[in-house]
Structure formats: C-alpha cells, structure tokens
C-alpha cells in the first residue's frame, strides 16, 4: 500500500494561509534578506557551519569528477565547500529567489545558476552525479514532488545529500535550541542587520523546524522515490544529513 505524499509540515498560519501561498511568501522573504544572509550565518552560528558542510559532502562521496547540482543554493554557502572539491564549471546552483541568486553569482562567477524550485528542475534526465540541498527541505511543497525530481536528474549511481536541522529528541535539548533559535537569534539578527525582514526570516526558520516531519518520514520518502541505501547521520542531535543513491540501471 502506497503512503500518501508527505508534506514537510502543515501550513504555518502565522506566515501563509495555504501551500499555494507558500512559494511566494518564501521568495519575498529570502529576496529581501539576501544581502544579510551570510552575515547572519557567520555571527549567528559562530562560523562553525563551513566545516560541517565540507565534512558532510566528503562523507557522502563527493569527488572532483562529478557534476553537482546545489538545490536551494541560496547565497552559495554549501557551494563554497563543494568548490573545494569540484571545479565551479561543474556546479549548477538552483534557487527560486532572485535576490539569493544575485548574491551567489557575485561570489561564484564560474558556476551556472538557474532560477527554479526543487519541484521543477530545468534539467534533462540523468544530468548530474551528485545533488545536495542545504537546509531548505522544509520549504518544498511535498517530499515526493521534490525527491522524484532529484531522482530524475541524477545519473544511475548518483548520490543525493540533504542537510537539515532536526528538532532535538530530548526535552532539555529542545528547550535550549528553541530558546536560542526562536528568541536570541532573531534578536541578534535585528542588531546585526538594518533589514526589518531579517529577524522574521530567523523566526520562520525555527517555527518551520519545530513542526518539520520526522527523520523517519524523510527517509521513507527518499526510499519511496526510488533511492536506496538511505541513511541519516546526526550530529549533536540537531544536525541531520540524509543521503541516498540512485540504483544503477
């Protein structure tokens, strides 16, 4: 019996009323905050994210001969680490936010960029060897829609890596992370940035994490889309790296 297509979470009524409004809301949110995004990550997360992203890419098997698709690339924070292994000419960054793409193009002029959503990738079948999505899984409409596209554009034997922040299982961990991300981080963002939208972006960041589907739901959706050897590696109970492989034909 097939499972229903799983949404990342139910509509967050404080931000948008239905899934139909979600893409436009997110596009506006990230467009207006793109100029401050890198600064928020640098100071809000103490500069620790780069090493973790680089390590996750290496563990997932990224090599220099691969053609890489960075889905929801934003300003290129994952791309920066991937480019240590893969030449920029072999990297394509995809994002629905023109503001984020403009910032990424300035940093990585050798890469190719597409303005598009994860659920509709403008690429032929079997075009990439490796696909990564960094901290944007909560923004897709349904897991199945996105993962079927990921599966389609990967070559047989291609690898998928999804980095996400998961809600901590322990109550102590949950309260600590919630206090930091829901209250302290938006306040810090308000001090660091002159943009009034930026603190709202960080509040949405936590609220969407809090109601996000479980690790098990995400793994099942990957398997349902055809991926095999699906795994979740977790660090500190909050940083999740989901991986899978498209079977050889």
C-alpha positions as CSV (number, residue, x, y, z in Angstrom):
1,X,0.0,0.0,0.0
2,X,1.5,3.3,-1.1
3,X,1.9,6.0,1.5
4,X,0.5,9.5,0.8
5,X,2.8,12.2,-0.4
6,X,4.2,13.7,2.8
7,X,4.3,17.5,3.3
8,X,7.3,18.9,5.3
9,X,4.7,20.4,7.7
10,X,1.2,21.8,7.7
11,X,0.8,25.4,6.6
12,X,2.2,27.8,9.2
13,X,-0.8,30.2,9.5
14,X,1.3,32.9,11.1
15,X,3.1,33.3,7.8
16,X,0.9,32.0,5.0
17,X,-2.6,30.6,4.8
18,X,-2.1,27.6,2.4
19,X,0.5,25.7,0.5
20,X,-0.4,27.8,-2.6
21,X,0.8,30.9,-0.9
22,X,4.0,29.3,0.5
23,X,6.3,29.8,-2.6
24,X,5.5,33.5,-2.9
25,X,6.0,34.1,0.8
26,X,9.4,32.4,0.8
27,X,10.5,34.1,-2.3
28,X,9.7,37.5,-0.9
29,X,11.3,36.6,2.5
30,X,14.6,35.5,1.0
31,X,14.8,38.2,-1.6
32,X,14.6,40.9,1.0
33,X,17.0,39.2,3.4
34,X,19.6,38.0,0.8
35,X,22.0,40.9,1.5
36,X,22.3,40.0,5.2
37,X,22.1,36.2,4.9
38,X,25.9,35.5,5.0
39,X,26.4,37.8,7.9
40,X,23.6,36.2,9.9
41,X,25.2,32.7,9.4
42,X,28.7,33.9,10.3
43,X,27.8,35.5,13.6
44,X,24.6,33.6,14.5
45,X,26.3,30.2,14.2
46,X,29.8,31.2,15.3
47,X,31.4,30.3,11.9
48,X,31.0,26.6,12.6
49,X,28.8,25.7,9.6
50,X,31.5,25.6,6.9
51,X,33.5,22.7,8.4
52,X,30.3,20.7,9.0
53,X,29.1,21.2,5.4
54,X,32.5,20.3,4.0
55,X,32.7,17.1,6.1
56,X,29.1,16.1,5.1
57,X,29.9,16.4,1.4
58,X,33.1,14.3,1.8
59,X,31.3,11.6,3.8
60,X,28.6,11.4,1.1
61,X,31.2,10.7,-1.5
62,X,31.6,14.0,-3.5
63,X,34.6,13.8,-5.9
64,X,36.2,16.2,-8.3
65,X,35.0,14.4,-11.4
66,X,31.3,14.8,-10.5
67,X,28.8,17.3,-12.0
68,X,27.0,18.8,-9.0
69,X,23.5,20.3,-8.6
70,X,23.1,22.5,-5.5
71,X,19.3,22.8,-4.9
72,X,18.1,25.8,-2.9
73,X,21.7,27.1,-3.2
74,X,20.9,30.5,-1.6
75,X,24.0,32.7,-1.4
76,X,26.2,29.7,-2.0
77,X,27.2,28.6,1.5
78,X,27.2,24.9,0.5
79,X,28.6,25.6,-2.9
80,X,31.6,27.3,-1.2
81,X,32.6,24.0,0.4
82,X,31.7,21.9,-2.6
83,X,34.0,24.1,-4.7
84,X,37.0,22.9,-2.7
85,X,36.5,19.5,-4.4
86,X,34.6,20.2,-7.6
87,X,35.5,22.9,-10.2
88,X,33.0,25.6,-10.4
89,X,32.4,24.9,-14.1
90,X,30.9,21.6,-13.0
91,X,28.5,23.1,-10.5
92,X,24.9,24.3,-11.0
93,X,23.2,26.3,-8.3
94,X,19.3,26.4,-8.3
95,X,17.1,28.7,-6.2
96,X,13.7,30.3,-6.6
97,X,14.9,33.6,-5.0
98,X,16.4,36.1,-7.5
99,X,18.0,38.0,-4.6
100,X,19.8,34.9,-3.3
101,X,21.0,34.1,-6.8
102,X,22.3,37.6,-7.4
103,X,24.4,37.3,-4.2
104,X,25.7,33.8,-5.2
105,X,26.6,34.9,-8.8
106,X,28.8,37.6,-7.4
107,X,30.7,35.1,-5.2
108,X,31.0,32.3,-7.8
109,X,31.1,33.7,-11.3
110,X,32.4,30.4,-12.7
111,X,29.3,28.4,-11.7
112,X,25.9,28.2,-13.6
113,X,22.7,29.4,-11.9
114,X,19.1,28.6,-12.5
115,X,16.1,30.4,-11.0
116,X,13.7,27.5,-10.3
117,X,12.2,25.4,-7.5
118,X,13.2,22.0,-6.3
119,X,9.9,20.5,-7.5
120,X,10.6,21.6,-11.1
121,X,14.3,21.4,-12.1
122,X,15.0,22.7,-15.6
123,X,17.5,19.8,-16.5
124,X,17.2,16.7,-18.6
125,X,17.1,13.2,-17.1
126,X,20.4,11.8,-15.6
127,X,22.2,15.2,-15.9
128,X,24.1,15.1,-12.5
129,X,26.3,12.8,-10.5
130,X,25.6,14.5,-7.1
131,X,22.8,16.6,-5.8
132,X,22.9,18.5,-2.5
133,X,20.2,20.5,-0.7
134,X,21.3,22.6,2.3
135,X,18.7,23.5,5.0
136,X,15.8,24.0,2.6
137,X,13.8,20.8,2.7
138,X,11.2,22.4,4.9
139,X,10.5,24.8,2.1
140,X,9.3,22.3,-0.6
141,X,5.6,21.6,-1.2
142,X,5.8,17.8,-0.7
143,X,8.8,15.5,-0.2
144,X,7.6,13.2,-3.0
145,X,7.4,16.0,-5.6
146,X,11.0,17.2,-4.7
147,X,12.5,13.7,-4.3
148,X,11.1,12.4,-7.6
149,X,12.8,15.4,-9.4
150,X,16.0,14.7,-7.5
151,X,15.9,11.0,-8.6
152,X,15.1,12.0,-12.2
153,X,18.0,14.4,-12.7
154,X,20.6,12.1,-11.2
155,X,22.5,9.6,-13.2
156,X,22.4,5.9,-12.2
157,X,24.7,5.6,-9.3
158,X,24.2,9.3,-8.5
159,X,24.2,10.5,-4.9
160,X,21.8,12.7,-3.0
161,X,22.7,14.6,0.2
162,X,20.1,16.7,2.2
163,X,21.3,18.7,5.1
164,X,18.7,19.8,7.6
165,X,18.2,20.9,11.2
166,X,16.0,18.5,13.1
167,X,14.1,19.1,16.3
168,X,16.1,17.6,19.2
169,X,14.6,14.5,20.7
170,X,15.4,15.3,24.4
171,X,13.3,18.0,26.2
172,X,16.5,19.7,27.5
173,X,18.0,19.9,24.0
174,X,14.7,21.1,22.5
175,X,14.3,23.9,25.0
176,X,17.9,25.0,24.6
177,X,17.8,25.1,20.8
178,X,14.4,26.7,20.8
179,X,15.5,29.4,23.2
180,X,18.5,30.2,21.0
181,X,16.9,30.0,17.6
182,X,13.4,31.4,18.3
183,X,14.3,34.2,20.6
184,X,18.1,35.0,20.8
185,X,18.9,34.6,17.1
186,X,16.2,36.8,15.8
187,X,17.2,39.5,18.3
188,X,20.8,39.2,17.3
189,X,19.8,39.4,13.7
190,X,17.9,42.6,14.4
191,X,21.1,44.1,15.9
192,X,23.4,42.9,13.0
193,X,21.1,43.9,10.1
194,X,19.3,47.0,9.2
195,X,16.7,45.0,7.3
196,X,13.5,44.6,9.2
197,X,12.7,41.3,7.3
198,X,15.8,39.5,8.5
199,X,14.6,38.8,12.1
200,X,11.4,37.5,10.7
201,X,13.3,35.1,8.5
202,X,15.0,33.6,11.5
203,X,11.8,33.3,13.4
204,X,10.3,31.4,10.5
205,X,13.5,29.3,10.4
206,X,12.8,27.9,13.9
207,X,9.0,27.7,13.5
208,X,9.4,25.5,10.4
209,X,11.9,23.3,12.1
210,X,9.7,22.8,15.1
211,X,6.9,21.3,13.1
212,X,9.0,19.6,10.4
213,X,8.4,15.9,9.6
214,X,10.4,13.3,11.5
215,X,13.7,11.9,10.3
216,X,11.9,8.6,9.6
217,X,9.4,10.3,7.4
218,X,12.1,11.9,5.3
219,X,14.0,8.6,4.9
220,X,10.8,6.8,3.9
221,X,10.1,9.5,1.3
222,X,13.6,9.1,-0.2
223,X,13.0,5.3,-0.5
224,X,9.6,5.8,-1.9
225,X,11.1,8.0,-4.7
226,X,13.5,5.2,-5.7
227,X,16.6,5.9,-3.7
228,X,18.5,3.1,-2.0
229,X,20.9,2.8,0.9
230,X,19.1,5.8,2.5
231,X,20.7,6.9,5.8
232,X,20.5,9.7,8.3
233,X,23.7,10.8,10.1
234,X,23.1,13.1,13.0
235,X,25.4,15.3,14.9
236,X,24.7,16.9,18.3
237,X,21.1,15.7,18.0
238,X,20.1,18.5,15.7
239,X,22.2,18.5,12.5
240,X,20.9,15.8,10.1
241,X,22.5,14.6,6.9
242,X,20.2,12.4,4.8
243,X,21.8,10.5,2.0
244,X,20.8,8.0,-0.7
245,X,21.9,6.5,-4.0
246,X,20.1,6.1,-7.3
247,X,20.4,2.5,-8.3
248,X,22.4,1.5,-11.4
249,X,20.2,0.5,-14.2
